[in-house]
């Protein structure tokens, strides 16, 4: 009954709205209340259903329709729309199909256009894929026909309103406080750090938490496809975001362009949200030419795989001997932190590796910490980051005057 009433009320509300003037949210709310009151005089509608009808009608007319309620639930971390009738969410690490649907594919497309218009992007048949973000910082990927065969697809990765800091990650057991303190020393000492992991492993969240260890007096430049980082307490912060090409396929501003221009902006640190293509060339060049303490992330299944991925990405944009590529990686990257998502849905630091020069023509990795499972409690996996080796290349620790502090912290583990 509610679906039929909702459609009937929506038609009445649209006919009652004065389109000749600017319509405020309060005006929409008054018209909705009036129409619900009139309808309930003829048809019994329970109070609870009236409240829900008001919310759904307002969202469908003024916001992102059924997505609005899902976006207001702080426990939902991912929203997946597979056409108008199939909406899934991720909650507490579990995938759940919701009972929510769009009234039509046309309404879903309208919401898509509303999302992309909010960040000056476009989606149509000639440009069927777009990455965008919502006002709350949530990351959005949209795919439509002819690429998607099941109708318009929207995937929204949500981030908490309050950025997750390292203390919160320690509470969530992503790592322990002693290892977090060691990472703080490495960041403060200017180590170039890559964070690797699969999709949904928490790379952006960890990068954001790690970046808050950067001394507040330094000048930081962030470079992202879609701005997501929420660095706190830094006044000398410049945020750069890539720009898609226009309708003529021109005037695009790529991650590579932004990295190159950032070098002329007197950065102390450069943070690249994610390296996924030939921009790796420019990122490694920046790391290896005096911009110590730079941070970035990349998709990989392990720290060793991250090295291979970097090699591939460099070769995508430059035809040079593999030995030269590996040498550049070995001289530019100091630490790789690998994250993973365990079978219980939790996100953990699985390993911390030091990039220690070349050995027999390959980039050599020195394992500092590895995650070891110790059991299971109430359906949650337990484990510790076990110390394997000490850092070999301590030159940056010595230059920063933090070598003794690092050694003392190691003794606590």
Residue pairs with C-beta under 8 A, 6 or more apart in sequence:
2 49
2 52
2 53
5 39
5 43
5 45
5 53
6 53
6 56
6 57
7 103
8 39
9 32
9 35
9 36
9 39
9 53
9 57
10 57
10 60
10 61
12 35
12 39
13 28
13 31
13 32
13 35
13 57
13 61
14 61
16 31
16 34
16 35
17 23
17 27
17 28
17 31
25 58
25 62
28 58
28 61
28 62
29 54
29 58
32 54
32 57
32 58
32 61
33 54
36 45
36 50
36 53
36 54
36 57
39 45
40 50
45 53
55 69
56 66
56 69
59 65
59 66
59 68
59 69
60 66
60 103
60 107
64 71
64 111
64 114
64 115
65 102
65 107
65 108
65 111
66 87
66 100
66 101
66 102
67 79
67 81
67 111
67 154
67 156
69 100
70 76
70 79
70 87
70 89
70 98
70 100
71 79
71 134
71 136
71 138
71 156
71 158
73 91
74 160
74 161
75 91
75 92
76 89
76 90
76 91
76 158
77 90
77 91
77 157
77 158
78 89
78 90
78 155
78 156
78 157
78 158
78 200
79 87
79 88
79 89
79 90
79 154
79 155
79 156
79 158
80 87
80 88
80 89
80 90
80 153
80 154
80 155
80 156
81 87
81 102
81 108
81 152
81 153
81 154
81 155
82 88
82 150
82 151
82 153
83 105
83 108
83 150
83 151
83 152
83 153
84 101
84 102
84 103
84 104
84 105
84 107
84 108
84 151
84 152
85 101
85 102
86 97
87 97
87 98
87 100
87 101
88 95
88 96
88 97
88 98
89 95
89 96
89 98
90 96
92 345
93 344
93 345
93 346
94 345
102 108
102 111
105 151
105 152
108 151
108 152
108 154
109 144
109 152
111 154
112 123
112 142
112 144
112 152
112 154
113 123
115 132
115 134
115 140
115 142
115 154
116 122
116 123
116 130
116 132
116 142
118 132
118 134
118 135
119 132
119 133
119 226
121 130
121 131
121 132
121 244
122 130
122 244
122 247
123 129
123 130
123 142
123 144
125 144
125 145
125 146
127 244
128 143
128 144
128 145
128 146
128 147
128 148
129 141
129 142
129 143
129 147
130 141
130 142
130 244
131 139
131 140
131 141
131 142
131 225
131 226
132 140
132 141
132 142
132 226
133 139
133 140
133 226
133 227
133 228
134 140
134 156
136 158
136 159
136 161
137 159
137 227
137 228
137 230
138 156
138 157
138 158
138 159
139 156
139 157
139 159
139 226
139 228
140 154
140 155
140 156
140 157
140 226
141 154
141 155
142 152
142 153
142 154
142 155
143 152
143 153
144 151
144 152
144 153
145 151
145 152
157 200
159 204
159 205
159 228
159 230
163 208
163 209
163 230
163 232
164 205
164 208
164 209
165 209
165 212
165 232
166 180
166 183
166 184
166 209
166 210
166 212
166 213
168 209
169 175
169 180
169 205
169 206
169 209
170 176
170 177
170 180
172 346
172 347
173 346
173 348
174 202
174 206
174 339
174 346
174 347
174 348
174 349
175 183
175 348
175 349
175 385
176 384
176 385
178 409
178 412
178 413
179 349
179 352
179 369
179 385
179 413
181 409
182 406
182 409
182 410
182 413
183 210
183 213
183 337
183 352
184 213
185 397
185 402
185 405
185 406
185 409
186 193
186 334
186 335
186 406
187 193
187 210
187 211
187 213
187 214
187 293
187 295
188 213
188 214
188 215
188 400
188 402
189 293
189 396
189 397
189 399
189 400
189 402
189 406
190 292
190 293
190 396
190 399
190 400
191 292
191 293
191 334
191 335
191 396
192 287
192 292
192 293
192 294
192 295
192 332
192 333
192 334
192 335
193 210
193 294
193 295
193 296
193 333
193 334
193 335
193 336
193 337
194 295
194 296
194 297
194 298
194 306
194 310
194 333
194 335
194 336
194 337
195 203
195 206
195 207
195 210
195 295
195 296
195 297
195 298
195 336
195 337
195 338
195 339
196 203
196 297
196 298
196 299
196 300
196 302
196 303
196 305
196 306
196 309
196 336
196 337
196 338
196 339
197 203
197 297
197 299
197 300
197 338
197 339
197 340
197 341
198 299
198 300
198 301
198 340
198 341
199 299
200 341
200 347
201 339
201 340
201 341
201 347
202 339
202 341
202 347
203 274
203 297
203 298
203 339
204 228
204 229
204 273
204 274
204 297
205 347
206 337
206 339
206 349
207 229
207 271
207 273
207 295
207 296
207 297
208 228
208 229
208 230
208 231
210 295
210 337
211 220
211 229
211 231
211 271
211 295
212 231
212 232
212 233
214 220
214 231
214 234
214 269
214 293
216 233
216 234
216 235
217 236
218 234
218 236
218 268
218 269
218 293
219 236
219 237
219 238
219 266
219 267
219 268
219 269
220 231
220 234
220 236
220 237
220 238
220 267
220 268
220 269
220 270
220 271
221 237
221 238
221 239
221 240
221 262
221 265
221 267
221 269
221 270
221 271
222 229
222 231
222 237
222 238
222 239
222 240
222 271
222 272
222 273
223 240
223 241
223 242
223 255
223 258
223 259
223 262
223 270
223 271
223 272
223 273
224 239
224 240
224 241
224 242
224 272
224 273
224 274
225 241
225 242
225 255
225 273
225 274
226 241
226 242
226 273
227 239
227 241
228 273
229 239
229 271
229 273
231 237
231 271
238 262
238 265
238 267
240 258
240 261
240 262
241 258
242 252
242 253
242 254
242 255
242 257
242 258
243 251
243 252
243 253
244 252
245 251
245 252
254 279
255 272
255 275
255 277
255 279
256 278
256 279
256 281
256 282
256 317
259 270
259 272
259 279
259 282
259 283
259 286
260 282
262 270
262 286
263 270
263 286
263 291
267 291
268 291
268 293
269 291
269 293
269 294
269 295
270 283
270 286
270 291
270 294
270 295
271 294
271 295
271 296
272 279
272 283
272 294
272 295
272 296
272 297
273 296
273 297
274 296
274 297
274 298
274 299
275 283
275 296
275 297
275 298
275 310
275 313
276 298
276 299
276 313
277 313
277 316
277 317
278 313
278 314
278 316
278 317
278 318
279 313
279 317
280 298
280 310
280 313
280 314
280 317
281 313
281 314
281 317
281 318
283 294
283 296
284 310
284 314
284 328
284 329
284 332
284 333
285 328
285 332
286 294
287 294
287 332
287 333
288 328
288 331
288 332
292 396
298 306
298 309
298 310
299 309
300 306
300 308
300 309
300 338
302 338
302 351
303 336
303 338
303 351
303 353
303 365
304 365
306 336
306 338
307 326
307 329
307 336
307 355
307 363
307 365
310 329
310 333
311 322
311 325
311 326
311 329
314 320
314 325
314 328
314 329
315 322
315 325
323 361
326 358
326 361
326 362
326 363
327 358
329 355
329 363
330 355
330 356
330 357
330 358
330 363
330 364
333 355
334 354
334 355
334 393
334 396
335 352
335 353
335 354
335 355
336 352
336 353
336 355
336 365
337 349
337 351
337 352
337 353
338 349
338 350
338 351
338 352
338 353
339 347
339 348
339 349
339 350
340 347
340 348
340 350
340 371
341 347
341 348
342 348
342 381
343 381
344 376
344 379
344 380
344 381
346 380
346 381
348 371
348 383
349 369
349 371
349 385
350 370
350 371
351 367
351 369
351 370
351 371
352 367
352 368
352 369
352 385
353 365
353 366
353 367
353 368
354 365
354 366
354 367
354 368
354 389
354 391
354 392
354 393
355 363
355 364
355 365
355 366
356 364
356 365
356 366
356 392
356 393
357 363
357 364
357 393
358 364
366 389
366 391
366 392
367 388
367 389
368 387
368 388
368 389
368 390
368 391
369 385
369 386
369 387
369 388
370 385
370 386
370 388
371 383
371 384
371 385
371 386
372 383
372 384
372 385
372 386
373 381
373 382
373 383
374 382
374 383
374 384
375 381
375 382
376 382
387 410
387 413
390 410
391 397
391 406
394 403
394 406
397 403
397 406
